[in-house]
Amino acid sequence: MKKLTKQEQKDEAWEAFSAIVNPAKEALDAIVKPAREACQAIEAPAWKAYLAKCDEIEQQKDDDIRIIDGKRYKLIEEK
């Protein structure tokens, strides 16, 4: 039986490590990838709605909005 060099021993240890870790990472990816896609499907329209609301707020005049006790009130002019 041939004695392995230090590098060959390290290579064998790496292969053993990879044989254990790679299937675990593949299992994790099988769970995470669909979850990430589902999250992005929800996040993208919500982000667009947020940006639209920000644009709407920016369009308003500052003196037309009052914040009282954390609630926003729009002032209405009496005629």
Secondary structure, 3 states (H helix, E strand, C coil): CCCCCHHHHHHHHHHHHHHHHHHHHHHHHHHHHHHHHHHHHHHHHHHHHHHHHHHHHHHCCHHHEEEECCEEEECCCCC
